[in-house]
Amino acid sequence: MRIRTDGDYAHRMDTIEAAAERLGVNKTRAVLLACDSVGQLLDGVEEALEHPDLPPSVQQDIADQLSTRYIEVSTSNPTASVSPGNDHV
């Protein structure tokens, strides 16, 4: 598998390199770790945000902090969801 990182896709290299640096692994391992863990991590985010003791304002603040340019974390008390944002990867 190849990931295009030229031209309009140059930002992908920055993203992969940032993940590799954060995880302390090479770029290939960073992509594999990210793909392997994303489902479980996002399920955990939704579950944590739906905790009954979490006030709606805190729930929203956390959702805003966890959202990225590619992933939108949203809340509608008591439901939380994680979905791809509108930006193209």
C-alpha positions in Angstrom: 0.0 0.0 0.0 1.2 3.5 -0.8 0.1 6.7 0.7 0.3 9.8 -1.5 2.2 12.6 0.2 2.9 14.8 -2.9 1.2 17.9 -4.1 -2.1 18.4 -2.4 -1.4 15.5 -0.1 1.8 16.9 1.5 -0.1 17.5 4.7 -0.3 13.7 5.1 3.4 13.4 5.7 3.3 15.9 8.5 0.4 14.0 10.1 2.2 10.7 9.9 5.5 12.1 11.1 3.7 13.8 14.1 2.1 10.4 15.0 5.4 8.6 14.7 7.1 11.2 16.9 4.3 11.1 19.5 4.3 7.3 19.6 8.1 7.0 19.5 8.0 4.7 16.5 8.8 4.8 12.8 6.2 6.1 10.3 5.0 2.6 9.2 4.5 1.5 12.8 2.7 4.8 13.5 0.2 4.2 10.7 -0.4 0.6 11.8 -0.9 1.6 15.5 -3.3 4.4 14.5 -5.4 2.1 12.3 -5.3 -0.7 14.9 -6.4 1.5 17.8 -8.8 4.1 16.3 -12.0 2.1 16.7 -11.5 1.2 20.3 -10.3 4.7 21.2 -13.3 6.4 19.5 -15.7 4.0 21.1 -14.1 4.8 24.5 -14.5 8.6 23.8 -18.2 8.1 23.1 -18.7 6.0 26.2 -16.8 8.4 28.5 -18.7 11.4 27.2 -22.0 9.6 27.8 -21.2 9.0 31.5 -24.3 10.1 33.6 -22.3 12.1 36.1 -20.7 14.3 33.4 -22.5 17.7 33.2 -23.5 18.8 29.7 -21.2 21.8 29.7 -18.2 19.6 30.6 -19.3 17.1 28.0 -19.3 19.8 25.3 -16.0 21.2 26.5 -14.3 17.8 26.2 -15.9 17.1 22.8 -14.6 20.5 21.5 -11.1 19.6 22.9 -11.1 16.2 21.3 -12.3 17.3 17.9 -9.6 17.6 15.2 -9.6 18.9 11.6 -10.6 15.4 10.5 -12.7 14.0 13.4 -15.7 15.7 14.8 -16.8 14.8 18.4 -20.3 16.0 19.1 -22.7 15.7 22.0 -26.4 15.8 22.4 -27.0 15.1 26.0 -26.8 12.2 26.8 -25.6 10.9 23.4 -22.1 11.5 22.1 -20.8 10.6 18.6 -17.5 10.6 16.8 -17.5 11.0 13.0 -15.3 12.1 10.1 -15.3 15.9 9.7 -15.9 17.6 6.4 -12.2 18.1 5.4 -10.8 15.7 2.8 -7.8 13.6 3.9 
